[in-house]
């Protein structure tokens, strides 16, 4: 069993960081790039509204269902090895998406792509956690926040440009094919520069846990995603209620598994760490807000207002720049001084930005211009940037290194589960406000009204997040301990160390 490595020389560590951040960037871009191209896919591929939902929700569903397993596989078989398998599979799935011959193949390829991302993404935070000492992680998570912002701005712009250019007559397909050279380069460089790490104690894959997690998530998310399309049948409600029973069985089984051989899929003892438990709750609810907003926003601009993909992509630039700027400042300068108050300020500012956007959408209606959206988008972006990077830092700051894979898998899982829940709720909070048979003149007003309705939900969710943040620690552990320590103090949580 390969032990966790000692800190690598600066050059190798930062090259490894650049490679795993590239993978995270690919995943972020892939989500946003698809959103902006949805109307084009619907037109050229003759995809139904259900298939359009599945192109986005299918990815999120497979991603959420596989993330915990992906994190644990990295702990067992080596994070570098599983990362390389994931990025190779993600690149292959991107090619299948790009060459899909019908909507059914595109949906299936997106589900495969989500599954491969579930192997790749948990290793990013695990490799960072295992490679960098505690006092350097603030800087690293600041960079991670900047990458989030860059991915948010690059995805819509890149998707808009590739769709508008219609390269080689391929229409929307280059939005997936662009992953190929990036993925191949990351695969080759990753083999050379990433150092292998895994859990110091020999672990086994908990197949029963994998089955229960996957089954519970599918039972919860599948009916939400297809509920409106099928008329909210009784079996869907029973399935979602049954998911709670499955999750209860999972908790009971994982407790017995931990006591028996110390190798559960989910380290339930992590939830005894207040920062981790509170952060997980915030991540879940935040994912719901983002899942609703970004899909609804795209449909509002391109179908409701009739804007081109390029105009919609350019409209989002102020938001993304604000996210990237605030994310870098929050971790490196603000959180060390003000702690939890920075995240709470972020939730408040983002909520105010949503309310401002709501007022403008109502006031200007179909006549709203891109420049008029800039102010609410900048306010929302600043708020989001104050949350995204320090939240990850707060959740992981007190997690022992041997549980890094399980913890990062849980972080990503709950965020994606929240995102998938948000996408499922789009059927209720957005499509539920739009009639099934609209005359051309009715489309714009109907989408504007539905967008305003959805924003009320997003604003309410941001209020809930503000309340949940009161349970976060006042300061992440690594900022309290000082720069001289290599690991977060674990003496208060000895039960986490096997």
Order of alpha helices (4+ residues) and beta strands (2+ residues): alpha-alpha-alpha-alpha-alpha-alpha-alpha-alpha-alpha-alpha-alpha-alpha-alpha-alpha-alpha-alpha-alpha-alpha
